[in-house]
Amino acid sequence: MVMNDIGRDKLDRVYAQVFDAEDALVRPQFVSGTHTLFTALNGNLKYGDTLTYLMGCHMILCKK
């Protein structure tokens, strides 16, 4: 079931406009930067995809 929330949708649009972004997702449920990064990566990468950084591998993502 999808619940429409006009205030939430408006806040998302304001953030997207302020940061000149295509879209925004502003939620108090994100508890840390790592949580938001995981959510973004999980939404954009398929299982088995390889993520490459220009500056090398992130210290947390590439622990050996």
Backbone as XML, in Angstrom:
<?xml version="1.0"?>
<chain id="A" units="angstrom">
  <residue number="1" name="MET">
    <atom name="N" x="0.835" y="-1.172" z="0.000"/>
    <atom name="CA" x="0.000" y="0.000" z="0.000"/>
    <atom name="C" x="0.890" y="1.249" z="0.000"/>
  </residue>
  <residue number="2" name="VAL">
    <atom name="N" x="0.617" y="2.157" z="-0.891"/>
    <atom name="CA" x="1.405" y="3.379" z="-1.010"/>
    <atom name="C" x="0.650" y="4.521" z="-0.349"/>
  </residue>
  <residue number="3" name="MET">
    <atom name="N" x="1.321" y="5.193" z="0.567"/>
    <atom name="CA" x="0.717" y="6.338" z="1.250"/>
    <atom name="C" x="1.343" y="7.608" z="0.697"/>
  </residue>
  <residue number="4" name="ASN">
    <atom name="N" x="0.532" y="8.517" z="0.221"/>
    <atom name="CA" x="1.042" y="9.785" z="-0.281"/>
    <atom name="C" x="1.244" y="10.743" z="0.880"/>
  </residue>
  <residue number="5" name="ASP">
    <atom name="N" x="2.354" y="11.413" z="0.877"/>
    <atom name="CA" x="2.683" y="12.386" z="1.911"/>
    <atom name="C" x="3.151" y="13.649" z="1.204"/>
  </residue>
  <residue number="6" name="ILE">
    <atom name="N" x="2.280" y="14.635" z="1.119"/>
    <atom name="CA" x="2.569" y="15.862" z="0.379"/>
    <atom name="C" x="3.785" y="16.582" z="0.951"/>
  </residue>
  <residue number="7" name="GLY">
    <atom name="N" x="3.902" y="16.645" z="2.267"/>
    <atom name="CA" x="5.036" y="17.319" z="2.902"/>
    <atom name="C" x="6.361" y="16.644" z="2.592"/>
  </residue>
  <residue number="8" name="ARG">
    <atom name="N" x="6.380" y="15.316" z="2.656"/>
    <atom name="CA" x="7.593" y="14.556" z="2.350"/>
    <atom name="C" x="8.004" y="14.758" z="0.900"/>
  </residue>
  <residue number="9" name="ASP">
    <atom name="N" x="7.026" y="14.689" z="0.000"/>
    <atom name="CA" x="7.308" y="14.863" z="-1.425"/>
    <atom name="C" x="7.833" y="16.265" z="-1.716"/>
  </residue>
  <residue number="10" name="LYS">
    <atom name="N" x="7.255" y="17.257" z="-1.064"/>
    <atom name="CA" x="7.705" y="18.640" z="-1.252"/>
    <atom name="C" x="9.134" y="18.811" z="-0.732"/>
  </residue>
  <residue number="11" name="LEU">
    <atom name="N" x="9.441" y="18.243" z="0.438"/>
    <atom name="CA" x="10.789" y="18.330" z="0.995"/>
    <atom name="C" x="11.806" y="17.681" z="0.054"/>
  </residue>
  <residue number="12" name="ASP">
    <atom name="N" x="11.450" y="16.539" z="-0.517"/>
    <atom name="CA" x="12.332" y="15.878" z="-1.486"/>
    <atom name="C" x="12.602" y="16.791" z="-2.682"/>
  </residue>
  <residue number="13" name="ARG">
    <atom name="N" x="11.560" y="17.442" z="-3.193"/>
    <atom name="CA" x="11.734" y="18.342" z="-4.343"/>
    <atom name="C" x="12.582" y="19.550" z="-3.986"/>
  </residue>
  <residue number="14" name="VAL">
    <atom name="N" x="12.407" y="20.099" z="-2.778"/>
    <atom name="CA" x="13.203" y="21.251" z="-2.341"/>
    <atom name="C" x="14.680" y="20.873" z="-2.270"/>
  </residue>
  <residue number="15" name="TYR">
    <atom name="N" x="14.996" y="19.737" z="-1.664"/>
    <atom name="CA" x="16.392" y="19.292" z="-1.581"/>
    <atom name="C" x="16.980" y="19.066" z="-2.971"/>
  </residue>
  <residue number="16" name="ALA">
    <atom name="N" x="16.208" y="18.454" z="-3.849"/>
    <atom name="CA" x="16.695" y="18.216" z="-5.209"/>
    <atom name="C" x="16.991" y="19.535" z="-5.912"/>
  </residue>
  <residue number="17" name="GLN">
    <atom name="N" x="16.132" y="20.516" z="-5.720"/>
    <atom name="CA" x="16.338" y="21.817" z="-6.358"/>
    <atom name="C" x="17.544" y="22.538" z="-5.758"/>
  </residue>
  <residue number="18" name="VAL">
    <atom name="N" x="17.658" y="22.545" z="-4.444"/>
    <atom name="CA" x="18.763" y="23.234" z="-3.771"/>
    <atom name="C" x="20.108" y="22.642" z="-4.182"/>
  </residue>
  <residue number="19" name="PHE">
    <atom name="N" x="20.184" y="21.319" z="-4.278"/>
    <atom name="CA" x="21.442" y="20.658" z="-4.618"/>
    <atom name="C" x="21.572" y="20.373" z="-6.114"/>
  </residue>
  <residue number="20" name="ASP">
    <atom name="N" x="20.668" y="20.959" z="-6.909"/>
    <atom name="CA" x="20.693" y="20.815" z="-8.369"/>
    <atom name="C" x="20.795" y="19.341" z="-8.762"/>
  </residue>
  <residue number="21" name="ALA">
    <atom name="N" x="19.920" y="18.536" z="-8.147"/>
    <atom name="CA" x="19.926" y="17.092" z="-8.381"/>
    <atom name="C" x="18.680" y="16.676" z="-9.153"/>
  </residue>
  <residue number="22" name="GLU">
    <atom name="N" x="18.762" y="15.524" z="-9.765"/>
    <atom name="CA" x="17.628" y="14.979" z="-10.501"/>
    <atom name="C" x="16.477" y="14.650" z="-9.553"/>
  </residue>
  <residue number="23" name="ASP">
    <atom name="N" x="16.813" y="14.130" z="-8.379"/>
    <atom name="CA" x="15.814" y="13.725" z="-7.392"/>
    <atom name="C" x="16.483" y="13.690" z="-6.027"/>
  </residue>
  <residue number="24" name="ALA">
    <atom name="N" x="15.693" y="13.592" z="-4.974"/>
    <atom name="CA" x="16.244" y="13.527" z="-3.621"/>
    <atom name="C" x="15.388" y="12.593" z="-2.778"/>
  </residue>
  <residue number="25" name="LEU">
    <atom name="N" x="16.007" y="12.036" z="-1.764"/>
    <atom name="CA" x="15.322" y="11.161" z="-0.819"/>
    <atom name="C" x="15.753" y="11.607" z="0.573"/>
  </residue>
  <residue number="26" name="VAL">
    <atom name="N" x="14.881" y="12.329" z="1.262"/>
    <atom name="CA" x="15.196" y="12.888" z="2.578"/>
    <atom name="C" x="14.327" y="12.165" z="3.604"/>
  </residue>
  <residue number="27" name="ARG">
    <atom name="N" x="14.975" y="11.381" z="4.481"/>
    <atom name="CA" x="14.229" y="10.595" z="5.461"/>
    <atom name="C" x="14.943" y="10.599" z="6.802"/>
  </residue>
  <residue number="28" name="PRO">
    <atom name="N" x="14.187" y="10.738" z="7.903"/>
    <atom name="CA" x="14.807" y="10.650" z="9.229"/>
    <atom name="C" x="15.186" y="9.212" z="9.588"/>
  </residue>
  <residue number="29" name="GLN">
    <atom name="N" x="14.696" y="8.231" z="8.826"/>
    <atom name="CA" x="14.996" y="6.833" z="9.118"/>
    <atom name="C" x="16.434" y="6.453" z="8.761"/>
  </residue>
  <residue number="30" name="PHE">
    <atom name="N" x="17.102" y="7.260" z="7.933"/>
    <atom name="CA" x="18.508" y="6.993" z="7.639"/>
    <atom name="C" x="19.304" y="7.345" z="8.886"/>
  </residue>
  <residue number="31" name="VAL">
    <atom name="N" x="19.993" y="6.362" z="9.443"/>
    <atom name="CA" x="20.655" y="6.569" z="10.731"/>
    <atom name="C" x="22.113" y="6.987" z="10.622"/>
  </residue>
  <residue number="32" name="SER">
    <atom name="N" x="22.698" y="6.869" z="9.413"/>
    <atom name="CA" x="24.100" y="7.253" z="9.250"/>
    <atom name="C" x="24.407" y="7.454" z="7.773"/>
  </residue>
  <residue number="33" name="GLY">
    <atom name="N" x="25.567" y="8.006" z="7.518"/>
    <atom name="CA" x="26.009" y="8.164" z="6.141"/>
    <atom name="C" x="26.202" y="6.826" z="5.456"/>
  </residue>
  <residue number="34" name="THR">
    <atom name="N" x="26.695" y="5.844" z="6.205"/>
    <atom name="CA" x="26.892" y="4.505" z="5.653"/>
    <atom name="C" x="25.559" y="3.899" z="5.244"/>
  </residue>
  <residue number="35" name="HIS">
    <atom name="N" x="24.536" y="4.127" z="6.038"/>
    <atom name="CA" x="23.194" y="3.623" z="5.739"/>
    <atom name="C" x="22.680" y="4.230" z="4.435"/>
  </residue>
  <residue number="36" name="THR">
    <atom name="N" x="22.867" y="5.528" z="4.253"/>
    <atom name="CA" x="22.395" y="6.175" z="3.026"/>
    <atom name="C" x="23.205" y="5.716" z="1.811"/>
  </residue>
  <residue number="37" name="LEU">
    <atom name="N" x="24.522" y="5.543" z="1.988"/>
    <atom name="CA" x="25.346" y="5.051" z="0.876"/>
    <atom name="C" x="24.922" y="3.644" z="0.467"/>
  </residue>
  <residue number="38" name="PHE">
    <atom name="N" x="24.680" y="2.781" z="1.453"/>
    <atom name="CA" x="24.228" y="1.423" z="1.153"/>
    <atom name="C" x="22.912" y="1.454" z="0.387"/>
  </residue>
  <residue number="39" name="THR">
    <atom name="N" x="21.983" y="2.289" z="0.820"/>
    <atom name="CA" x="20.683" y="2.383" z="0.159"/>
    <atom name="C" x="20.840" y="2.827" z="-1.287"/>
  </residue>
  <residue number="40" name="ALA">
    <atom name="N" x="21.671" y="3.845" z="-1.516"/>
    <atom name="CA" x="21.893" y="4.338" z="-2.879"/>
    <atom name="C" x="22.563" y="3.283" z="-3.752"/>
  </residue>
  <residue number="41" name="LEU">
    <atom name="N" x="23.597" y="2.629" z="-3.228"/>
    <atom name="CA" x="24.301" y="1.611" z="-4.006"/>
    <atom name="C" x="23.411" y="0.399" z="-4.262"/>
  </residue>
  <residue number="42" name="ASN">
    <atom name="N" x="22.661" y="-0.008" z="-3.266"/>
    <atom name="CA" x="21.773" y="-1.155" z="-3.399"/>
    <atom name="C" x="20.687" y="-0.892" z="-4.449"/>
  </residue>
  <residue number="43" name="GLY">
    <atom name="N" x="20.270" y="0.355" z="-4.564"/>
    <atom name="CA" x="19.251" y="0.712" z="-5.547"/>
    <atom name="C" x="19.781" y="0.840" z="-6.963"/>
  </residue>
  <residue number="44" name="ASN">
    <atom name="N" x="21.092" y="0.970" z="-7.119"/>
    <atom name="CA" x="21.670" y="1.215" z="-8.441"/>
    <atom name="C" x="22.538" y="0.086" z="-8.979"/>
  </residue>
  <residue number="45" name="LEU">
    <atom name="N" x="22.953" y="-0.831" z="-8.121"/>
    <atom name="CA" x="23.808" y="-1.934" z="-8.559"/>
    <atom name="C" x="23.043" y="-3.249" z="-8.517"/>
  </residue>
  <residue number="46" name="LYS">
    <atom name="N" x="23.316" y="-4.095" z="-9.488"/>
    <atom name="CA" x="22.729" y="-5.434" z="-9.493"/>
    <atom name="C" x="23.699" y="-6.401" z="-8.821"/>
  </residue>
  <residue number="47" name="TYR">
    <atom name="N" x="23.198" y="-7.547" z="-8.390"/>
    <atom name="CA" x="24.043" y="-8.561" z="-7.780"/>
    <atom name="C" x="25.151" y="-8.940" z="-8.756"/>
  </residue>
  <residue number="48" name="GLY">
    <atom name="N" x="26.377" y="-8.903" z="-8.282"/>
    <atom name="CA" x="27.514" y="-9.263" z="-9.116"/>
    <atom name="C" x="28.172" y="-8.092" z="-9.827"/>
  </residue>
  <residue number="49" name="ASP">
    <atom name="N" x="27.543" y="-6.902" z="-9.803"/>
    <atom name="CA" x="28.159" y="-5.722" z="-10.416"/>
    <atom name="C" x="29.430" y="-5.350" z="-9.672"/>
  </residue>
  <residue number="50" name="THR">
    <atom name="N" x="30.346" y="-4.704" z="-10.368"/>
    <atom name="CA" x="31.586" y="-4.232" z="-9.768"/>
    <atom name="C" x="31.536" y="-2.718" z="-9.666"/>
  </residue>
  <residue number="51" name="LEU">
    <atom name="N" x="31.823" y="-2.202" z="-8.494"/>
    <atom name="CA" x="31.864" y="-0.765" z="-8.264"/>
    <atom name="C" x="33.323" y="-0.338" z="-8.255"/>
  </residue>
  <residue number="52" name="THR">
    <atom name="N" x="33.676" y="0.600" z="-9.128"/>
    <atom name="CA" x="35.051" y="1.062" z="-9.233"/>
    <atom name="C" x="35.134" y="2.527" z="-8.833"/>
  </residue>
  <residue number="53" name="TYR">
    <atom name="N" x="36.077" y="2.846" z="-7.956"/>
    <atom name="CA" x="36.318" y="4.224" z="-7.534"/>
    <atom name="C" x="37.517" y="4.769" z="-8.288"/>
  </residue>
  <residue number="54" name="LEU">
    <atom name="N" x="37.480" y="6.029" z="-8.628"/>
    <atom name="CA" x="38.619" y="6.655" z="-9.293"/>
    <atom name="C" x="39.814" y="6.778" z="-8.362"/>
  </residue>
  <residue number="55" name="MET">
    <atom name="N" x="39.551" y="6.887" z="-7.081"/>
    <atom name="CA" x="40.621" y="7.088" z="-6.099"/>
    <atom name="C" x="40.986" y="5.799" z="-5.370"/>
  </residue>
  <residue number="56" name="GLY">
    <atom name="N" x="40.598" y="4.662" z="-5.891"/>
    <atom name="CA" x="40.880" y="3.402" z="-5.223"/>
    <atom name="C" x="39.659" y="2.908" z="-4.469"/>
  </residue>
  <residue number="57" name="CYS">
    <atom name="N" x="39.804" y="1.802" z="-3.826"/>
    <atom name="CA" x="38.696" y="1.173" z="-3.122"/>
    <atom name="C" x="38.453" y="1.852" z="-1.772"/>
  </residue>
  <residue number="58" name="HIS">
    <atom name="N" x="37.191" y="2.009" z="-1.408"/>
    <atom name="CA" x="36.824" y="2.602" z="-0.127"/>
    <atom name="C" x="37.280" y="1.683" z="1.000"/>
  </residue>
  <residue number="59" name="MET">
    <atom name="N" x="37.813" y="2.250" z="2.068"/>
    <atom name="CA" x="38.403" y="1.456" z="3.149"/>
    <atom name="C" x="37.418" y="0.493" z="3.802"/>
  </residue>
  <residue number="60" name="ILE">
    <atom name="N" x="36.151" y="0.837" z="3.857"/>
    <atom name="CA" x="35.166" y="-0.037" z="4.488"/>
    <atom name="C" x="34.670" y="-1.097" z="3.508"/>
  </residue>
  <residue number="61" name="LEU">
    <atom name="N" x="34.465" y="-0.708" z="2.250"/>
    <atom name="CA" x="33.912" y="-1.641" z="1.275"/>
    <atom name="C" x="34.907" y="-2.699" z="0.827"/>
  </residue>
  <residue number="62" name="CYS">
    <atom name="N" x="36.192" y="-2.422" z="0.933"/>
    <atom name="CA" x="37.206" y="-3.350" z="0.410"/>
    <atom name="C" x="38.145" y="-3.862" z="1.493"/>
  </residue>
  <residue number="63" name="LYS">
    <atom name="N" x="37.608" y="-4.173" z="2.653"/>
    <atom name="CA" x="38.441" y="-4.761" z="3.710"/>
    <atom name="C" x="38.935" y="-6.119" z="3.254"/>
  </residue>
  <residue number="64" name="LYS">
    <atom name="N" x="40.180" y="-6.406" z="3.558"/>
    <atom name="CA" x="40.753" y="-7.701" z="3.155"/>
    <atom name="C" x="41.100" y="-8.519" z="4.371"/>
  </residue>
</chain>
